[in-house]
Amino acid sequence: MTDVAVVGFAQAPNVRNTAGTTNGVEMLVPIFHEVFERTGLSKHDIGFFCSGSSDYLAGRAFSFIAAVDAIGAVPPINESHVEMDAAWALYEAWVKIRTGEVDTALVYGFGKSSAGDLRRTLALQLDPYSVAPLWPDSVSIAGLQARMGLDAGDYTTREMAEVAVRNRAAAEDNPHAQFSGAADAEQLLGAPYVAEPLRAHDCAPITDGASVIVLAAGDRAREIHERPAWITGMQHRIESSSLGARDLRRSSSAESAGKALDIDGVEVAELHAPFTHQEILLRRALGLSEDVVVNPSGGVLCGNPMFAAGLSRIGEAAAQVHSGRAERALAHATSGPALQQNLVCAMEGRA
């Protein structure tokens, strides 16, 4: 099994809406050019392409096929797709390289969340027999989860607001963030509820965006980047789709995935937490100490492009290793309602 590293990362600006089509081509073409320029590669150098998106979100069948237009018809490519966040497409590409089939891969994800009613669209991923027919939206389900934690004393609304304050402050250094800037917890707590006990600052915004990552194996990675972010392990777990069949106050799938990896000594963590209380929950599930810097990019509370946000967490964590700001970093991605499915990726820099 060969070593694999992240050697390139680029993302489109996180915005409330774009004029582009739902196949993401307009967002993808510029960031493909950007990542190729940074790595010195071209389409001819990529052994495998893998993408993550959603036909439900795009409102069309096989939208990922239309997105291949961003790559181009020549040369013919080896391509695959996952109908979920592109972090899971990266997992597929990682396995492809590990097994020796290719030595480079390009992974991308895109989502135009502004195209329809996002909260209603996400209800389609619920249990189709007993839950989905009720059309509970994603924010309301997260509100139920947050209420359970608050009533049990797991955290307070002030602690939730402080998560939003910290993420917005961190996003000031991220030119791709949708929201950033100083915020006051007291002022945030005075805002009306969106879905009690959640206020607007507790919820990730509706965001259009895309991101792309280049992976490479062994010596090839060292040729492309002077300080690759080596993937030391990747695990993902899933829990029941029935909300009543699992403990919403904890994330056993994230906890299990984290325990299967060596994450001791992690200095930076990028957590895919679309709601403030979920960042608190994930930090405890992964056993991250107070010394670990969480979401130096601002996280998804400052920009949440559906089906690309999890991939961006891996890219942002890798960027910390690339720059030398961290020796060991952790990235997390989630899918499904109330942290149903979780992926954890550990990375490190090497001399």
C-alpha positions in Angstrom: 0.0 0.0 0.0 1.6 3.2 -1.2 1.5 6.5 0.8 -0.9 9.2 -0.5 -0.7 12.9 0.0 -2.8 16.0 -0.7 -0.7 18.1 -3.0 -3.2 20.7 -4.3 -6.3 22.5 -3.2 -8.5 25.2 -4.6 -12.0 26.4 -3.9 -14.5 28.8 -5.4 -15.7 31.8 -3.4 -18.6 30.8 -1.1 -21.5 33.0 -2.1 -25.3 33.2 -1.4 -26.1 32.5 -5.0 -24.5 32.4 -8.4 -25.8 33.0 -11.9 -24.3 29.8 -13.1 -26.1 26.5 -13.9 -26.7 23.7 -11.4 -24.1 21.5 -13.0 -21.3 23.6 -11.5 -19.2 24.1 -14.6 -18.9 27.8 -14.2 -17.5 27.3 -10.7 -15.3 24.4 -11.5 -13.4 25.7 -14.6 -11.6 28.5 -12.7 -10.6 26.3 -9.8 -9.4 23.5 -12.1 -7.1 26.1 -13.8 -6.0 27.3 -10.4 -5.0 23.9 -9.0 -3.3 22.9 -12.2 -1.3 26.1 -12.1 -0.3 25.6 -8.5 0.8 22.0 -9.0 2.3 22.3 -12.5 0.1 19.5 -13.7 -2.4 19.2 -16.6 -5.4 17.0 -17.3 -3.0 14.6 -19.1 -1.2 14.0 -15.7 -4.3 12.9 -13.8 -4.9 9.2 -13.5 -8.4 9.3 -12.0 -11.1 11.9 -11.6 -13.8 11.5 -8.9 -16.6 13.9 -8.0 -19.3 14.4 -5.4 -22.6 16.2 -6.0 -26.4 15.6 -5.8 -28.9 15.2 -8.6 -31.7 16.1 -6.1 -29.9 19.4 -5.4 -29.3 20.1 -9.1 -32.8 19.3 -10.0 -31.7 17.1 -13.0 -30.7 13.6 -13.6 -27.0 12.7 -14.1 -25.9 16.3 -13.3 -22.4 15.0 -12.6 -22.1 14.0 -16.3 -22.8 17.6 -17.3 -20.1 18.7 -14.8 -17.5 16.7 -16.7 -17.7 19.5 -19.3 -15.4 21.4 -16.9 -12.7 18.8 -17.5 -13.2 18.6 -21.3 -13.6 15.8 -23.8 -9.9 15.4 -24.6 -8.0 13.4 -23.3 -10.5 10.6 -22.4 -10.6 10.2 -18.6 -11.0 7.6 -16.0 -13.9 9.0 -13.9 -16.3 8.1 -11.1 -18.8 9.9 -8.9 -20.5 9.6 -5.5 -24.0 11.0 -4.7 -22.8 12.7 -1.5 -20.2 15.1 -0.2 -17.0 14.9 -2.2 -15.1 14.0 0.9 -16.3 10.5 0.2 -15.2 10.9 -3.5 -11.7 11.6 -2.0 -12.0 8.4 0.0 -12.6 6.5 -3.3 -9.7 8.2 -5.0 -7.5 7.5 -2.0 -8.3 3.8 -2.2 -7.7 3.8 -5.9 -4.2 5.2 -5.4 -3.4 3.0 -2.4 -4.1 -0.1 -4.4 -1.7 1.0 -7.1 -4.2 1.5 -10.0 -3.1 5.2 -10.5 -0.5 7.5 -8.9 -2.5 10.8 -9.2 -6.2 11.7 -8.7 -8.3 14.9 -8.9 -11.3 15.1 -6.7 -14.0 17.8 -6.9 -17.4 18.6 -5.4 -20.0 21.3 -6.2 -23.4 22.4 -5.2 -25.8 25.2 -6.1 -27.8 25.3 -2.9 -29.6 28.5 -3.9 -31.4 26.8 -6.8 -34.3 25.5 -4.8 -35.7 25.0 -1.3 -32.6 23.5 0.3 -34.3 22.6 3.6 -37.0 20.7 1.8 -34.6 19.0 -0.5 -32.5 17.7 2.4 -35.7 16.0 3.8 -35.5 13.5 0.9 -32.5 11.8 2.7 -34.7 10.8 5.6 -36.3 7.5 6.4 -38.8 7.2 3.4 -41.4 5.3 5.4 -41.9 7.1 8.7 -40.0 10.4 8.6 -39.7 11.8 5.1 -43.5 11.9 4.6 -43.7 14.4 7.4 -41.2 16.7 5.6 -39.2 17.8 8.7 -36.5 20.2 7.4 -32.8 19.9 8.2 -32.8 23.0 10.6 -35.7 21.7 12.6 -34.1 18.3 13.1 -30.9 20.0 14.2 -33.0 22.1 16.6 -34.4 18.9 18.1 -30.8 17.7 18.6 -29.7 21.0 20.1 -32.6 21.0 22.5 -31.8 17.5 23.8 -28.2 18.6 24.5 -29.3 21.9 26.2 -31.9 20.1 28.4 -29.2 17.6 29.4 -26.7 20.3 30.3 -24.2 19.3 27.7 -23.7 22.9 26.6 -25.4 26.3 26.9 -26.7 28.7 24.3 -23.9 31.0 25.2 -21.3 28.3 24.4 -23.1 27.8 21.1 -22.9 31.6 20.4 -19.2 31.6 21.3 -18.6 29.0 18.6 -20.1 31.3 16.0 -18.1 34.3 17.3 -14.8 32.3 17.1 -15.6 31.0 13.6 -16.5 34.4 12.2 -13.4 35.9 13.6 -11.2 33.2 12.1 -12.9 33.6 8.7 -11.5 37.2 8.4 -8.3 35.6 7.0 -10.2 33.4 4.5 -10.9 35.3 1.2 -13.4 32.6 0.2 -15.6 32.9 3.3 -19.2 34.0 2.8 -19.4 35.5 6.3 -16.7 36.9 8.6 -15.9 39.7 11.0 -16.2 40.5 14.7 -19.4 39.5 16.5 -20.6 39.8 20.0 -22.1 36.8 21.8 -24.5 38.9 23.8 -25.8 40.6 20.6 -26.2 37.2 18.8 -28.2 35.8 21.7 -30.7 38.7 21.3 -31.6 37.6 17.8 -34.9 35.8 17.1 -35.1 32.0 16.7 -35.0 30.3 13.4 -36.0 26.9 14.8 -35.9 27.1 18.6 -33.3 26.9 20.2 -31.4 27.7 17.0 -30.8 31.3 15.9 -29.4 32.4 12.6 -25.8 32.4 13.9 -26.2 28.8 14.9 -26.9 27.6 11.4 -24.6 27.4 8.4 -25.7 29.7 5.5 -27.2 28.6 2.2 -24.1 28.7 -0.1 -23.1 28.0 -3.7 -19.6 26.8 -4.1 -17.1 24.2 -5.3 -13.7 22.8 -4.3 -11.0 20.6 -5.8 -8.2 18.5 -4.3 -5.3 16.8 -6.1 -3.9 13.6 -4.6 -0.6 11.9 -5.5 1.4 8.9 -4.4 4.8 8.5 -2.9 7.6 10.1 -4.9 5.1 11.6 -7.3 3.8 13.7 -4.4 7.2 14.9 -3.5 7.8 16.0 -7.1 4.6 18.0 -7.1 4.8 19.7 -3.7 7.7 20.5 -1.4 5.6 19.8 1.7 2.8 17.3 0.9 0.1 16.7 3.5 0.4 12.9 3.9 -2.8 11.1 4.7 -2.0 8.8 7.7 -5.5 7.4 7.8 -9.1 7.8 6.8 -12.2 6.2 8.4 -15.9 6.7 8.0 -18.9 5.3 9.9 -22.7 5.5 9.5 -25.5 5.3 12.0 -29.2 4.4 11.6 -31.4 6.6 9.4 -34.1 6.4 12.1 -33.6 9.4 14.4 -35.2 7.6 17.3 -32.8 4.6 17.0 -29.7 6.6 18.0 -28.6 9.0 20.7 -28.6 12.4 19.2 -26.7 13.9 22.1 -23.5 12.2 20.9 -22.0 11.1 17.6 -21.0 7.5 18.0 -20.0 7.2 14.3 -17.6 10.2 14.6 -16.3 8.8 17.9 -15.7 5.3 16.3 -14.0 6.8 13.2 -11.7 8.9 15.4 -10.7 6.0 17.6 -9.8 3.9 14.6 -7.1 6.5 13.7 -4.0 7.8 15.4 -5.0 11.4 16.1 -2.7 12.1 19.1 -0.7 15.3 18.6 -3.2 16.9 16.2 -2.7 20.6 16.3 -5.4 21.8 13.9 -8.9 20.3 13.1 -11.3 21.4 10.4 -14.8 20.1 11.5 -17.8 20.0 9.2 -20.3 21.2 11.7 -23.3 23.0 10.1 -24.7 24.0 13.5 -22.9 25.5 16.5 -23.9 22.8 18.9 -22.5 20.1 16.5 -19.0 21.6 16.7 -19.1 21.2 20.5 -20.5 17.6 20.1 -17.9 16.7 17.5 -15.0 18.1 19.5 -16.0 15.9 22.4 -16.6 12.8 20.2 -13.1 13.1 18.7 -11.5 13.9 22.1 -9.9 17.1 20.9 -8.2 19.0 23.7 -8.5 22.8 24.2 -5.0 23.1 22.6 -6.3 22.0 19.2 -7.2 24.9 16.9 -10.6 24.2 15.5 -11.7 25.7 12.1 -9.0 28.3 11.4 -10.8 28.8 8.1 -14.0 29.8 9.8 -15.7 26.4 9.0 -19.0 25.9 7.4 -20.8 28.4 9.6 -19.1 31.0 7.4 -19.8 29.2 4.1 -21.4 25.9 3.5 -21.4 24.8 -0.2 -23.4 21.6 -0.2 -21.4 18.5 -1.4 -18.2 20.4 -1.4 -18.0 21.6 2.2 -16.6 18.3 3.6 -14.0 18.2 0.8 -13.0 21.8 1.6 -12.4 20.8 5.3 -9.8 18.3 4.1 -8.3 20.9 1.8 -8.2 23.6 4.5 -6.6 21.1 7.0 -4.0 20.1 4.3 -3.3 23.8 3.7 -2.2 24.1 7.3 0.3 21.3 6.8 1.4 22.7 3.4 2.2 26.1 5.0 4.0 24.6 7.9 1.5 26.0 10.4 0.8 22.5 11.6 2.7 19.2 11.6 -0.4 17.1 12.2 -4.0 18.0 11.2 -7.4 16.4 11.2 -10.3 16.9 8.8 -13.9 15.8 9.3 -16.9 15.6 7.0 -20.5 14.7 7.7 -23.5 13.7 5.7 -27.1 13.0 6.6 -29.4 14.5 9.3 -28.0 15.2 12.8 -24.5 13.9 12.0 -25.7 10.6 10.8 -22.5 9.7 8.8 -19.0 10.9 9.5 -15.6 10.7 7.9 -12.4 11.5 9.6 -9.1 12.1 7.8 -5.7 12.5 9.5 -2.7 14.2 7.8 0.8 15.1 8.7 3.9 16.8 7.2 7.2 14.9 6.9 10.8 16.0 6.6 
